[in-house]
Amino acid sequence: MIPVNEPLLDGNEKKYVLECLETAWISSEGPMIKKFEDEFSRYIGTKHGIAVCNGTAALEVALFAAGIQENDEVILPSFTIISCALAILRLGAKPVLVDVEPDTWNMQVHAIESKITSKTKAIMPVHIYGHPVDMDPVLELARKHGLLVIEDAAEVHGAEYKGRKCGSMGHLSCFSFYANKIVTTGEGGMVLTDDDAMAARARSYRNLCFQEKERFCHEELGYNFRMTNIQAAIGVAQLEQIEKRIVFKRKMGQCYREALAKIPGIQTQVEKPWAKTVYWMYAIQLSPTLGQNARQVMQKLKEAGIATRPFFRGLHSQPALNRRGLFIGEKYPVTEQAYTYGFYLPSGMTLTESQVHIVCQNLEKILLNHG
Ligand SMILES: *Cc1c(COP(=O)(O)O)cnc(C)c1O
């Protein structure tokens, strides 16, 4: 079986983890946390990094740090992971959706303004599958309307927009270090910001809102979203190799693009002229004229020993959200089309060039043999 992803731990991971064990620094009180926060935030280009236990928590921490409260509205794409909506709902705020572009599956920035109301407090662009959102119009809109921008950069470690790193452009940004992300700590996440006050709020929320003056007196309700020193140790080792990882991903992307160009009816994620994409996952969308949807083709690939993953189901059609009265009757046709016909191919750090060719040959056979 060619897996969708397999984490690669070929640097100093073992050495640094052993250091944690030998020194008994195994909780979130340990020197690796600050080192990872400092090095990752420096790499992305922000003043502060606040490490947390996963990317979903990072989103919630960022929204809290931004001061998002009950009845506020946050605008985000319909095509994204549930984590984004969860974070908004946990703070009592309301997610408001815009559809995505058919060639990048990133949010339609021109559709944002019509969704802004007197309750809107923030825009949450989600950089999808390694490709940046067109950020300048988002930042411009935010300035014009006095909104905050919170980037979900969980899929774009090292990607760039007009030479600026994803995760460095919003007031806050969030990363995930889950095992399939470009830099991993197994489970983990980080909030980045240049703002001192927001950083302090994020640190507080991550750690039960303990107070300096009187530790066990709580003015606000926080969580335990702390990362362990052991996780951070893995992250420090991964970060030492990030440039190599990005070169690998871009080469993989080019290899797929060239091999898939010969197969009619397959749309790949376009790399915009202003983007440096990092191909977190190599995503494709089938043309309906091929007569098969994503699930049918994925099943046949599975039978050929090739693992894939479906695209996100739109937030507007999540039963758990509809049951709360959200998005009833709203339509996001590009998201629907992507959900029906899109999936991603094996894209891990251990994938070989010959495996890319096996995947593409099988895909071609499956598409051509149909009907
Ligand atoms: C992975 C991911 C998350 C959530 O990260 P976890 O660490 O799995 O909680 C959030 N947003 C996006 C876009 C992701 O891809």
The ligand as a Gaussian input file, in Angstrom:
#p B3LYP/6-31G(d) Opt

LIG

0 1
 C       -4.862000      20.028000      10.299000
 C       -5.661000      21.253000      10.241000
 C       -6.202000      21.858000      11.391000
 C       -6.268000      21.196000      12.728000
 O       -5.111000      20.781000      13.248000
 P       -5.066000      19.614000      14.357000
 O       -3.662000      19.701000      14.848000
 O       -5.353000      18.333000      13.651000
 O       -6.063000      19.941000      15.396000
 C       -6.818000      23.095000      11.259000
 N       -6.939000      23.685000      10.066000
 C       -6.505000      23.120000       8.934000
 C       -6.693000      23.835000       7.654000
 C       -5.863000      21.873000       8.978000
 O       -5.442000      21.306000       7.846000

